[in-house]
Amino acid sequence: MIDRSTYHAWHGITPMGEFLAESDPDMFLVGGDGSYAVDQAGRRYLDARSSMWNVTLGYSCEPVKAAMRRQLDELPSGTVMRYEHPPRVTVRYAAALAATLPPTLRHIRFGNTGSQMTEAAGMLSRFYRRMTGETGRDRIIAVHGSYHGTGPLATALTGEQILHEWSTPLDDRVVHVAGGDGLLDAVAAVVDRLGAAQVTAVIVEPVMGNYLHAASVDQLAALIDYCRARDIHVVADEVTTGAGRVAAMTVSERLPEPPDMIVLGKGLSAGYFPLAVLAVADPIFDALAEPPFRLGFPNGSTTDGHPLGAAAGLAVLDVLTADGFLDGVRDRGRQLCDILRDTLADDPHVGDVRGEGMLLGLELRYRDDGTPWTVRDVYRLRLACRDNGLLTSYSDGVMPLLPPLTIDTDECAELAAILGKTITAYAAEHLGAR
């Protein structure tokens, strides 16, 4: 328990009273080493969630740390928000990042978080319409169950109803549709109902939200073809999937035609500095580079394109683009899936392991009827894993597993072993015959 009279930070989505009652100062993190985080009591945790899915190269990636130290000595701050002096390192990073993306997405807007940049994507699409004379074209289509962050527009784009109910009023020009195999039909039905002249953009995650349901390349390609024929922008939210998480820089690079915008975040800096970007296609940039009257896109913040973030980003790109690195992520991800399946094969509460690279989901099922575990049970299992030295995420019916891309074979085996004994113990104590 933590004394609330001496604790002044207010953070997270867990009610602070619950956090203060259940946490302990000894649990505060004070260090990290490779795939492990270390708390104040000296306890080591194998971090199978990469902090918040963003510490993609572990806690001791020296090339990134060294690049940031050098940048502190050279130019510790700067801005691209206004004026005519962007940091040189930020300009270099934009060019290097653009070179790893589909060739039409050559223009990089900088931000600090994925939430900021999903909002920027929606606002940019609308700004483009106003600048090109389509002032009534402001509807955005998003997907039920998706997650695009928090904020007046980002929360509206997120397809979680409880967030809408408790955060109103939100942007009311967003329409949500069902995902899955019927995504294209659902989008088409909304476009037919509203008229294409009312719809400015569709935003999708290649792997959706916390549920880890992946859209196929064929689905995404068909959606882009449909929208492009109607001049509807497609925004790919790759905050989670990008920067190596699925053993590629982006899922979008696998598509025959790229989306109009890609949002990237989390792993761009390996979690060492707040960094997110919006990559924008040529037609949007070209239309706004010389607008009908002198007004640039009015969106951004003081620390966008910060030189420390750019230095970290360049170092991360060096790691990700090194020969064999992303192939190694793919192979290690397959190995982790195999180890999990072998270790948990006899556990009646475990379904399949789905995903690719280091973006995996362990399905959890009640043994009596095969239904998915409730989010409450997965949450409690997460706490039990924590007590056994393993940090994980949680979701409805699935435990997301997103360890660092650099996890090794022994750590994969340790992850699976802790999960196996924890699931068995938790089920015996809390689930009974279920």
C-alpha positions as CSV (number, residue, x, y, z in Angstrom):
1,M,0.0,0.0,0.0
2,I,1.1,3.6,-0.8
3,D,0.3,6.5,1.4
4,R,-1.7,8.8,-0.8
5,S,-0.7,11.9,1.2
6,T,2.9,11.4,0.1
7,Y,2.3,10.2,-3.5
8,H,1.7,13.1,-5.9
9,A,1.7,11.5,-9.4
10,W,-1.6,10.9,-11.1
11,H,-1.2,8.5,-14.0
12,G,-2.7,5.7,-16.0
13,I,-6.2,4.4,-16.6
14,T,-6.5,2.5,-13.3
15,P,-8.3,4.5,-10.6
16,M,-5.6,5.9,-8.4
17,G,-7.3,4.6,-5.2
18,E,-7.0,1.1,-6.5
19,F,-3.4,1.6,-7.6
20,L,-2.4,3.1,-4.2
21,A,-4.1,0.2,-2.3
22,E,-2.5,-2.5,-4.4
23,S,1.0,-1.1,-5.2
24,D,4.1,-0.7,-3.2
25,P,7.2,1.5,-3.5
26,D,9.3,-1.6,-3.8
27,M,7.6,-2.2,-7.1
28,F,8.8,1.1,-8.6
29,L,11.1,0.4,-11.5
30,V,14.6,1.7,-11.1
31,G,16.6,-0.2,-13.8
32,G,16.6,-2.3,-16.9
33,D,18.9,-4.8,-18.6
34,G,18.2,-6.4,-21.9
35,S,14.7,-8.0,-21.8
36,Y,14.4,-7.4,-18.0
37,A,13.1,-4.5,-15.9
38,V,14.3,-4.2,-12.3
39,D,12.3,-2.8,-9.4
40,Q,13.3,-0.9,-6.3
41,A,13.6,-4.1,-4.3
42,G,16.0,-5.6,-6.9
43,R,13.5,-8.0,-8.4
44,R,14.0,-8.7,-12.1
45,Y,11.0,-9.1,-14.4
46,L,11.1,-10.6,-17.9
47,D,9.3,-7.9,-19.8
48,A,6.9,-9.6,-22.2
49,R,5.1,-6.3,-22.9
50,S,8.1,-4.1,-23.7
51,S,6.9,-1.6,-21.2
52,M,3.9,-0.3,-23.2
53,W,4.8,-2.3,-26.3
54,N,7.4,0.3,-27.2
55,V,10.8,-0.8,-25.7
56,T,11.4,-2.9,-28.8
57,L,15.2,-3.2,-28.5
58,G,15.3,-3.9,-24.8
59,Y,16.5,-1.7,-22.0
60,S,20.2,-1.7,-22.8
61,C,20.6,-0.8,-26.5
62,E,23.9,1.0,-26.4
63,P,23.8,2.4,-30.0
64,V,20.6,4.3,-29.2
65,K,21.9,5.5,-25.9
66,A,25.1,6.7,-27.4
67,A,23.4,8.5,-30.2
68,M,21.3,10.4,-27.7
69,R,24.3,11.3,-25.6
70,R,26.1,12.7,-28.6
71,Q,23.0,14.7,-29.6
72,L,22.8,16.2,-26.1
73,D,26.2,17.6,-26.6
74,E,25.6,18.8,-30.1
75,L,22.0,20.3,-30.1
76,P,19.9,19.3,-27.1
77,S,16.7,20.9,-28.3
78,G,15.0,22.3,-31.4
79,T,11.6,22.7,-33.1
80,V,10.0,22.1,-36.5
81,M,6.7,23.7,-35.4
82,R,7.6,27.2,-36.6
83,Y,10.4,29.2,-38.1
84,E,13.0,28.3,-40.7
85,H,15.6,26.4,-38.6
86,P,14.7,22.7,-38.3
87,P,17.3,20.6,-36.6
88,R,19.6,19.1,-39.1
89,V,19.4,15.7,-37.4
90,T,15.6,15.8,-37.7
91,V,15.8,16.5,-41.5
92,R,18.3,13.6,-41.8
93,Y,16.0,11.3,-39.9
94,A,12.9,12.2,-42.0
95,A,14.9,11.2,-45.2
96,A,16.2,8.0,-43.6
97,L,12.7,6.9,-42.4
98,A,11.0,7.8,-45.7
99,A,13.5,5.6,-47.5
100,T,12.2,2.6,-45.5
101,L,8.5,3.2,-46.4
102,P,6.5,2.6,-49.5
103,P,7.9,5.0,-52.2
104,T,4.9,7.3,-52.4
105,L,4.9,8.0,-48.7
106,R,7.9,10.4,-48.7
107,H,6.7,13.2,-46.4
108,I,7.1,12.9,-42.7
109,R,5.1,14.9,-40.0
110,F,6.6,14.6,-36.6
111,G,4.9,14.3,-33.2
112,N,5.4,12.7,-29.8
113,T,2.7,10.1,-29.4
114,G,0.5,7.8,-31.6
115,S,-2.6,9.5,-30.2
116,Q,-1.3,12.8,-31.4
117,M,-0.6,11.5,-34.9
118,T,-3.9,9.6,-35.4
119,E,-5.6,12.9,-34.6
120,A,-3.2,14.6,-37.0
121,A,-4.1,12.2,-39.8
122,G,-7.9,12.8,-39.4
123,M,-7.3,16.6,-39.2
124,L,-5.0,16.6,-42.2
125,S,-7.5,14.7,-44.3
126,R,-10.2,17.3,-43.4
127,F,-7.8,20.2,-44.0
128,Y,-7.0,18.8,-47.4
129,R,-10.7,18.8,-48.3
130,R,-11.2,22.4,-47.2
131,M,-8.1,23.5,-49.1
132,T,-9.3,21.7,-52.3
133,G,-12.9,23.0,-52.1
134,E,-14.6,19.9,-50.7
135,T,-15.8,21.7,-47.5
136,G,-18.6,19.2,-46.7
137,R,-16.3,16.2,-46.8
138,D,-15.5,15.5,-43.1
139,R,-16.8,12.0,-42.2
140,I,-14.2,9.5,-41.0
141,I,-14.9,5.7,-40.9
142,A,-13.2,3.7,-38.1
143,V,-13.6,0.1,-36.9
144,H,-15.4,-1.3,-33.8
145,G,-12.8,-2.6,-31.3
146,S,-10.0,-0.6,-32.7
147,Y,-7.6,1.6,-30.7
148,H,-6.3,4.9,-32.0
149,G,-5.4,6.6,-28.7
150,T,-7.1,9.2,-26.6
151,G,-8.1,12.8,-27.3
152,P,-11.1,14.6,-28.8
153,L,-10.6,13.0,-32.2
154,A,-8.4,10.0,-31.3
155,T,-11.0,8.7,-28.7
156,A,-13.7,9.2,-31.2
157,L,-11.8,7.1,-33.7
158,T,-11.1,4.4,-31.1
159,G,-13.8,1.8,-31.4
160,E,-14.4,1.2,-27.7
161,Q,-17.8,2.3,-26.6
162,I,-17.1,2.7,-22.9
163,L,-14.5,5.4,-23.8
164,H,-17.1,7.2,-25.8
165,E,-19.7,7.1,-23.1
166,W,-17.4,8.5,-20.4
167,S,-15.5,11.0,-22.6
168,T,-18.3,12.9,-24.3
169,P,-18.7,15.2,-26.1
170,L,-16.3,13.9,-28.8
171,D,-16.0,14.5,-32.5
172,D,-19.4,13.5,-33.9
173,R,-18.3,13.0,-37.5
174,V,-16.9,9.6,-37.0
175,V,-18.8,6.4,-38.0
176,H,-17.8,3.0,-36.8
177,V,-18.2,-0.3,-38.7
178,A,-17.6,-4.0,-37.9
179,G,-14.2,-5.3,-38.7
180,G,-13.3,-8.9,-39.7
181,D,-14.1,-10.5,-43.0
182,G,-16.9,-8.1,-43.6
183,L,-14.9,-4.9,-43.3
184,L,-15.1,-3.8,-46.9
185,D,-18.8,-4.5,-47.1
186,A,-19.4,-2.6,-43.9
187,V,-17.4,0.4,-45.2
188,A,-19.2,0.3,-48.6
189,A,-22.5,0.3,-46.8
190,V,-21.6,3.5,-44.9
191,V,-20.3,5.1,-48.0
192,D,-23.5,4.2,-49.9
193,R,-25.6,5.6,-47.1
194,L,-23.7,8.9,-46.6
195,G,-22.4,9.3,-50.1
196,A,-18.7,9.3,-51.0
197,A,-18.8,13.1,-51.1
198,Q,-19.3,13.1,-47.4
199,V,-16.5,10.7,-46.4
200,T,-12.9,12.0,-46.2
201,A,-11.1,9.0,-44.8
202,V,-11.1,5.4,-43.4
203,I,-8.7,4.5,-40.6
204,V,-7.7,0.9,-39.9
205,E,-5.1,-1.0,-37.9
206,P,-3.5,-3.9,-39.8
207,V,-3.6,-5.8,-36.4
208,M,-6.6,-4.5,-34.5
209,G,-6.4,-3.0,-31.1
210,N,-5.8,-5.0,-28.0
211,Y,-7.5,-8.1,-29.5
212,L,-4.7,-8.8,-32.0
213,H,-7.0,-9.7,-34.9
214,A,-5.0,-9.3,-38.1
215,A,-6.5,-8.1,-41.4
216,S,-5.2,-10.0,-44.4
217,V,-3.2,-8.4,-47.1
218,D,-6.1,-9.1,-49.5
219,Q,-8.5,-7.4,-47.2
220,L,-6.4,-4.3,-46.9
221,A,-5.6,-4.2,-50.6
222,A,-9.3,-4.5,-51.5
223,L,-10.2,-1.7,-49.1
224,I,-7.5,0.6,-50.5
225,D,-8.7,-0.1,-54.1
226,Y,-12.3,0.6,-53.1
227,C,-11.4,3.9,-51.4
228,R,-9.0,5.1,-54.0
229,A,-11.7,4.7,-56.7
230,R,-13.8,7.1,-54.6
231,D,-11.0,9.5,-53.5
232,I,-11.4,8.5,-49.9
233,H,-8.1,8.6,-47.9
234,V,-7.0,5.4,-46.2
235,V,-5.0,5.8,-43.0
236,A,-3.0,2.8,-41.7
237,D,-2.5,3.1,-38.0
238,E,0.8,1.2,-37.6
239,V,1.7,2.5,-34.2
240,T,1.9,-1.0,-32.9
241,T,2.8,-3.0,-36.0
242,G,5.5,-0.7,-37.3
243,A,9.2,-0.4,-36.7
244,G,9.9,-4.1,-36.7
245,R,7.2,-5.5,-34.5
246,V,5.9,-7.8,-37.2
247,A,9.4,-8.5,-38.7
248,A,9.0,-5.6,-41.2
249,M,9.1,-1.9,-41.1
250,T,5.4,-1.8,-41.8
251,V,2.6,-4.1,-42.8
252,S,1.8,-1.5,-45.5
253,E,5.0,-2.4,-47.5
254,R,3.4,-5.8,-48.3
255,L,0.4,-4.2,-50.1
256,P,0.3,-3.8,-53.8
257,E,-0.8,-0.2,-53.3
258,P,0.1,1.7,-50.2
259,P,-2.4,3.7,-48.0
260,D,-2.5,7.5,-48.2
261,M,-1.1,7.9,-44.7
262,I,0.7,5.8,-42.2
263,V,0.9,6.5,-38.5
264,L,4.0,5.2,-36.7
265,G,5.1,5.5,-33.1
266,K,6.1,3.2,-30.2
267,G,9.2,1.4,-31.5
268,L,10.5,4.3,-33.7
269,S,12.8,5.3,-30.8
270,A,12.8,1.9,-29.1
271,G,10.8,3.7,-26.4
272,Y,13.9,5.8,-25.4
273,F,12.2,9.1,-26.3
274,P,8.7,10.2,-27.2
275,L,8.5,10.0,-31.0
276,A,5.7,9.4,-33.5
277,V,5.2,10.3,-37.1
278,L,2.6,10.6,-39.8
279,A,3.9,9.6,-43.2
280,V,1.9,11.3,-46.0
281,A,1.6,10.4,-49.7
282,D,2.7,12.7,-52.5
283,P,-0.8,13.9,-53.7
284,I,-1.8,15.2,-50.3
285,F,1.6,17.0,-49.8
286,D,1.7,18.4,-53.3
287,A,-1.8,19.9,-52.9
288,L,-0.9,21.6,-49.6
289,A,2.7,22.6,-50.3
290,E,1.4,25.5,-52.4
291,P,-2.1,26.2,-51.0
292,P,-4.6,28.5,-52.6
293,F,-3.9,31.0,-49.8
294,R,-1.0,31.2,-47.3
295,L,-1.9,28.7,-44.5
296,G,0.0,25.7,-43.6
297,F,-1.5,22.7,-41.9
298,P,-2.3,24.1,-38.4
299,N,-1.3,21.2,-36.3
300,G,1.7,20.4,-34.1
301,S,3.4,21.1,-30.8
302,T,6.7,22.6,-29.5
303,T,8.6,19.3,-29.2
304,D,7.7,17.8,-32.6
305,G,10.8,16.6,-34.4
306,H,12.9,17.0,-31.3
307,P,16.6,16.3,-32.1
308,L,17.0,13.7,-29.3
309,G,14.1,11.7,-30.7
310,A,15.6,12.0,-34.2
311,A,19.0,10.9,-33.0
312,A,17.4,7.9,-31.3
313,G,15.3,7.2,-34.4
314,L,18.3,7.1,-36.7
315,A,20.1,4.7,-34.4
316,V,17.1,2.5,-34.2
317,L,16.9,2.5,-38.0
318,D,20.5,1.3,-38.2
319,V,19.6,-1.6,-36.0
320,L,16.4,-2.5,-37.8
321,T,17.9,-2.3,-41.3
322,A,21.1,-4.2,-40.5
323,D,21.4,-7.4,-42.6
324,G,19.4,-10.2,-41.1
325,F,17.9,-8.3,-38.2
326,L,14.2,-8.4,-39.3
327,D,14.6,-11.9,-40.6
328,G,15.8,-12.8,-37.1
329,V,12.7,-11.2,-35.6
330,R,10.5,-13.3,-37.8
331,D,12.4,-16.5,-37.0
332,R,12.5,-15.8,-33.2
333,G,8.8,-15.1,-33.3
334,R,8.1,-18.5,-34.9
335,Q,10.4,-20.1,-32.3
336,L,8.5,-18.4,-29.5
337,C,5.2,-19.6,-30.9
338,D,6.6,-23.2,-31.1
339,I,7.9,-23.0,-27.5
340,L,4.6,-21.7,-26.2
341,R,2.6,-24.4,-28.1
342,D,4.9,-27.2,-26.8
343,T,5.0,-25.9,-23.2
344,L,1.3,-25.3,-23.0
345,A,0.0,-28.1,-25.2
346,D,-1.6,-30.0,-22.3
347,D,-3.2,-27.0,-20.6
348,P,-7.0,-27.1,-21.3
349,H,-7.3,-23.4,-20.8
350,V,-4.9,-22.5,-23.6
351,G,-6.1,-22.1,-27.2
352,D,-3.9,-21.1,-30.1
353,V,-1.0,-18.7,-30.3
354,R,-1.6,-16.2,-33.1
355,G,0.3,-13.4,-34.6
356,E,3.7,-12.9,-36.2
357,G,7.1,-11.5,-35.3
358,M,6.9,-10.3,-31.7
359,L,3.3,-9.3,-31.9
360,L,1.6,-12.4,-30.5
361,G,-1.6,-13.3,-28.7
362,L,-2.2,-16.3,-26.4
363,E,-5.8,-17.4,-26.5
364,L,-7.3,-18.3,-23.2
365,R,-10.5,-20.5,-23.0
366,Y,-12.6,-21.9,-20.2
367,R,-12.3,-25.6,-20.4
368,D,-15.9,-26.4,-19.6
369,D,-17.4,-24.6,-22.7
370,G,-14.5,-23.2,-24.7
371,T,-15.6,-19.6,-24.3
372,P,-12.9,-16.9,-24.0
373,W,-11.8,-15.9,-20.6
374,T,-13.2,-12.6,-19.4
375,V,-11.0,-9.6,-19.3
376,R,-11.2,-9.7,-15.5
377,D,-9.7,-13.2,-15.4
378,V,-6.9,-12.3,-17.9
379,Y,-6.2,-9.2,-15.8
380,R,-5.9,-11.3,-12.7
381,L,-3.6,-13.8,-14.5
382,R,-1.4,-10.8,-15.5
383,L,-1.0,-10.0,-11.8
384,A,-0.1,-13.5,-11.0
385,C,2.5,-13.5,-13.8
386,R,3.9,-10.3,-12.4
387,D,4.3,-12.0,-9.0
388,N,6.1,-14.8,-10.8
389,G,8.5,-12.4,-12.5
390,L,6.8,-11.9,-15.9
391,L,5.3,-8.7,-17.2
392,T,2.5,-9.1,-19.6
393,S,-0.5,-7.2,-21.1
394,Y,-4.1,-8.3,-20.9
395,S,-7.2,-8.2,-23.1
396,D,-10.6,-9.9,-23.5
397,G,-9.9,-13.6,-24.0
398,V,-6.3,-13.1,-25.0
399,M,-3.0,-12.3,-23.4
400,P,-1.0,-10.1,-25.7
401,L,2.7,-11.0,-25.7
402,L,5.0,-8.3,-27.1
403,P,8.5,-8.9,-25.8
404,P,11.5,-7.0,-27.1
405,L,12.5,-7.9,-30.7
406,T,15.9,-8.8,-29.2
407,I,14.6,-11.6,-26.9
408,D,16.8,-14.7,-27.0
409,T,16.0,-18.4,-27.0
410,D,16.5,-18.9,-23.3
411,E,14.3,-16.0,-22.5
412,C,11.6,-17.4,-24.8
413,A,11.7,-20.6,-22.8
414,E,11.6,-18.8,-19.5
415,L,8.6,-16.8,-20.7
416,A,6.7,-20.0,-21.6
417,A,7.6,-21.8,-18.4
418,I,6.4,-18.9,-16.2
419,L,3.2,-18.7,-18.2
420,G,2.6,-22.4,-18.0
421,K,3.0,-22.7,-14.2
422,T,1.0,-19.5,-13.6
423,I,-2.0,-20.5,-15.8
424,T,-2.1,-23.8,-14.0
425,A,-2.0,-22.3,-10.5
426,Y,-4.5,-19.5,-11.4
427,A,-7.0,-21.9,-12.9
428,A,-6.8,-24.3,-9.9
429,E,-7.3,-21.5,-7.4
430,H,-9.9,-19.3,-9.2
431,L,-11.6,-21.2,-12.0
432,G,-12.6,-24.5,-10.4
433,A,-14.3,-26.7,-13.0
434,R,-14.4,-24.0,-15.6
